[in-house]
Amino acid sequence: MNTFEKKIKDASGKIRMRASERALLREQIVSFMEYHPHLSATVSKKKKTSILVPYTEKFSYIQFTPWRIRGAVASCALLVAVVTPLLAEQTVPGDVLYPMKVRINEEVLSQLSFSSYEKVAWETRRVERRIAEARLLAKEGKLTDEAEAQITETVKEHTASAQKELAVLRESDVDQAAVAQVVLESAFDVQSAVLDTDQQLSSTTESDTQIRALATVVRDAKAALVPNTADIATLSSYERFVASVEESTTRAHELLVSIEESISTEERSDIQRRFEDINRRIDETTKMYDTQETSTSVEGLKSALSDTQKLISFMTDIDVRTGVPLDTLVPKQLTKEERYAYLSESRKHMNENVARVHARRTAIVDATLGEKITVGLEQAQSLLARVDADIALEGSLEDAEVAEKEASVLVQDLLLMTDSLDTPTNVLAGSDAQGTSTDTTTASTTTATETATSTAE
Amino acid sequence: MAKQISQEGDNVSGNHEERFLKAFDDYADALFRHASIRISDHERAIELVHDTFTKVWGYVRAGNSIDAYRPFLYKVLGNLIIDEYRRRRTESLDAILEDEGMDTGRFDELQEGSLQETLNMLDGKRMVEAIQILPPLYQEILTLRFVDGLGPKEIAELIEETENVVSVRINRGVKLLRDAVINGT
């Protein structure tokens, strides 16, 4: 060692910690070791490291050991395989992940549908999803022309796929194809009703036009289906429909139980009423089948199945439940007793109105008008007599209803013709009491004179 | 420098603790000296030595083993000093020397020898002070070489350069140091 080195060595050798500082430092280190004991009992026997000194800021980093890399890759794969598709399910046209929803998620699910029946059901579901997306966008004012065009196109695609699968199914199982078609038509009916309601409520002309276009697509899709009546009037078809109706109604009842807490008493009552209507129709078809009216009974079952499917849509789809009145989807079916009761009630009100017209007739000066009123009254009383006869003798209920309807229209016309002579304060129309033909009054106003005239002639 | 070996049982754990504490006893002073010269801050130098040993123990307790503690400790300390430099980057070297630098009084405190020794120390002390104002590149290499007494090969491993580079750097550093002592530059 030369002098130079020795001098530095000597000088630096004087730089040292005080004894107290050194002792304190050692104590701190020992204390640190006690609080952070050696992990030899718990750590793996051998650890590999790819670095030399990882314990300073400069060198601290994650060790990319093979198992860690595999873990990271697995995590990424999990993210892509599970999380991304889940996120994609919440998207609507225009979102980044929407193509994944339509082209990957739904296609994968489509591949998981093995039978043609399942494929038809899935394509039906896809149509419902597209329309739900369109409605959501329209509600938010985001249904652009591009999005609408995209949805319209995909609805057509799904419909075409469903029809294709129906054709395949008809080749192998015509009965199941018939059932599948009823389900598909029911879905179209529900979606049409939903879109019609939206259209009525739409606040802007633009969205009104867009929704109308979608509704047209759905209606066209339904119209394009091959008529579902040719091959189903057979024994096996009847049995297959019975099985399908049984399955659907069971599911519908289970759904009602599951949503009971979330619906109002009134809604529950309405749904129960539809169940009763459906059950009654099934009973009627069974009786018809016993009397060898197979074709008619199958038609009845088709109707029951269709209504059950609509009821299921109403209970499972919150959009449908909140947007469309149940009576629009599944109109109430009156029982025989209710129909007789309605006829009696209507008959009573019409008697009052006929009496009112008679009273006004005496005040008419115009001979021509008076003659028309007289002829009209005679005609109305003739129709009412037919209704009375059918009610009294328990004749054809359908005939009585037709006569009642004609009489109702005629009496309404007579009331309108004599309206200027006396303003009725309590004019009751029979059909109005039922609440199903309110438009008749207005529509008949313009034709009142013509009707009376033609009747007189 | 660092080597992985199998770890088994408490006896191994105890062995590690003993070896670690022995390393503390052997190298704590040298590490302090090295840090003190390079950062010119007595208290901070103690803290850096403390941090060095806690980090190294963290490495050991995780199941790793160290064959040669000395270079490992120097490497960790060197990295901590670099971090310290980064923290001080905005401060001027003059301010460091003036405000936090090693003052004469401290050397006086540390001196335990006779008057002759003190006189002999004068040049040595000036050289140590001169090292502190050299560029960090030469400051590190001269400290490692002349204060810590490491050979070029050990230094080369520490700073991850070749021995030739280390030798050249030492040579240039010495010339700079001599100029600084003789010319006061």
HADDOCK unambig.tbl for C-alpha pairs under 7 A between the chains (distance, minus, plus):
assign (segid A and resid 5 and name CA) (segid B and resid 146 and name CA) 6.03 0.50 0.50
assign (segid A and resid 7 and name CA) (segid B and resid 121 and name CA) 6.98 0.50 0.50
assign (segid A and resid 7 and name CA) (segid B and resid 124 and name CA) 4.60 0.50 0.50
assign (segid A and resid 8 and name CA) (segid B and resid 124 and name CA) 4.81 0.50 0.50
assign (segid A and resid 8 and name CA) (segid B and resid 127 and name CA) 6.45 0.50 0.50
assign (segid A and resid 8 and name CA) (segid B and resid 128 and name CA) 6.35 0.50 0.50
assign (segid A and resid 8 and name CA) (segid B and resid 146 and name CA) 6.52 0.50 0.50
assign (segid A and resid 8 and name CA) (segid B and resid 147 and name CA) 6.70 0.50 0.50
assign (segid A and resid 9 and name CA) (segid B and resid 146 and name CA) 6.10 0.50 0.50
assign (segid A and resid 9 and name CA) (segid B and resid 147 and name CA) 5.42 0.50 0.50
assign (segid A and resid 10 and name CA) (segid B and resid 124 and name CA) 6.90 0.50 0.50
assign (segid A and resid 11 and name CA) (segid B and resid 121 and name CA) 5.76 0.50 0.50
assign (segid A and resid 11 and name CA) (segid B and resid 124 and name CA) 4.90 0.50 0.50
assign (segid A and resid 11 and name CA) (segid B and resid 125 and name CA) 5.24 0.50 0.50
assign (segid A and resid 11 and name CA) (segid B and resid 128 and name CA) 6.94 0.50 0.50
assign (segid A and resid 12 and name CA) (segid B and resid 128 and name CA) 6.68 0.50 0.50
assign (segid A and resid 12 and name CA) (segid B and resid 147 and name CA) 6.00 0.50 0.50
assign (segid A and resid 14 and name CA) (segid B and resid 110 and name CA) 5.74 0.50 0.50
assign (segid A and resid 14 and name CA) (segid B and resid 111 and name CA) 6.35 0.50 0.50
assign (segid A and resid 15 and name CA) (segid B and resid 33 and name CA) 5.77 0.50 0.50
assign (segid A and resid 15 and name CA) (segid B and resid 110 and name CA) 6.51 0.50 0.50
assign (segid A and resid 16 and name CA) (segid B and resid 29 and name CA) 6.05 0.50 0.50
assign (segid A and resid 16 and name CA) (segid B and resid 32 and name CA) 6.79 0.50 0.50
assign (segid A and resid 16 and name CA) (segid B and resid 33 and name CA) 5.98 0.50 0.50
assign (segid A and resid 17 and name CA) (segid B and resid 29 and name CA) 6.77 0.50 0.50
assign (segid A and resid 25 and name CA) (segid B and resid 50 and name CA) 6.66 0.50 0.50
assign (segid A and resid 29 and name CA) (segid B and resid 54 and name CA) 6.65 0.50 0.50
assign (segid A and resid 37 and name CA) (segid B and resid 61 and name CA) 6.57 0.50 0.50
assign (segid A and resid 38 and name CA) (segid B and resid 13 and name CA) 5.82 0.50 0.50
assign (segid A and resid 38 and name CA) (segid B and resid 61 and name CA) 4.07 0.50 0.50
assign (segid A and resid 38 and name CA) (segid B and resid 62 and name CA) 6.80 0.50 0.50
assign (segid A and resid 39 and name CA) (segid B and resid 61 and name CA) 5.35 0.50 0.50
assign (segid A and resid 39 and name CA) (segid B and resid 62 and name CA) 5.68 0.50 0.50
assign (segid A and resid 39 and name CA) (segid B and resid 63 and name CA) 6.33 0.50 0.50
assign (segid A and resid 40 and name CA) (segid B and resid 7 and name CA) 5.86 0.50 0.50
assign (segid A and resid 40 and name CA) (segid B and resid 8 and name CA) 6.37 0.50 0.50
assign (segid A and resid 40 and name CA) (segid B and resid 9 and name CA) 6.38 0.50 0.50
assign (segid A and resid 40 and name CA) (segid B and resid 13 and name CA) 6.12 0.50 0.50
assign (segid A and resid 40 and name CA) (segid B and resid 63 and name CA) 5.62 0.50 0.50
assign (segid A and resid 41 and name CA) (segid B and resid 9 and name CA) 5.81 0.50 0.50
assign (segid A and resid 43 and name CA) (segid B and resid 62 and name CA) 7.00 0.50 0.50
assign (segid A and resid 43 and name CA) (segid B and resid 63 and name CA) 6.41 0.50 0.50
assign (segid A and resid 45 and name CA) (segid B and resid 6 and name CA) 5.63 0.50 0.50
assign (segid A and resid 45 and name CA) (segid B and resid 7 and name CA) 5.67 0.50 0.50
assign (segid A and resid 46 and name CA) (segid B and resid 5 and name CA) 6.79 0.50 0.50
assign (segid A and resid 46 and name CA) (segid B and resid 6 and name CA) 5.39 0.50 0.50
assign (segid A and resid 47 and name CA) (segid B and resid 4 and name CA) 6.80 0.50 0.50
assign (segid A and resid 48 and name CA) (segid B and resid 4 and name CA) 6.79 0.50 0.50
assign (segid A and resid 52 and name CA) (segid B and resid 2 and name CA) 5.99 0.50 0.50
assign (segid A and resid 55 and name CA) (segid B and resid 55 and name CA) 5.69 0.50 0.50
assign (segid A and resid 55 and name CA) (segid B and resid 56 and name CA) 6.92 0.50 0.50
assign (segid A and resid 55 and name CA) (segid B and resid 76 and name CA) 6.82 0.50 0.50
assign (segid A and resid 56 and name CA) (segid B and resid 76 and name CA) 6.36 0.50 0.50
assign (segid A and resid 56 and name CA) (segid B and resid 79 and name CA) 6.16 0.50 0.50
assign (segid A and resid 56 and name CA) (segid B and resid 80 and name CA) 6.33 0.50 0.50
assign (segid A and resid 58 and name CA) (segid B and resid 79 and name CA) 6.30 0.50 0.50
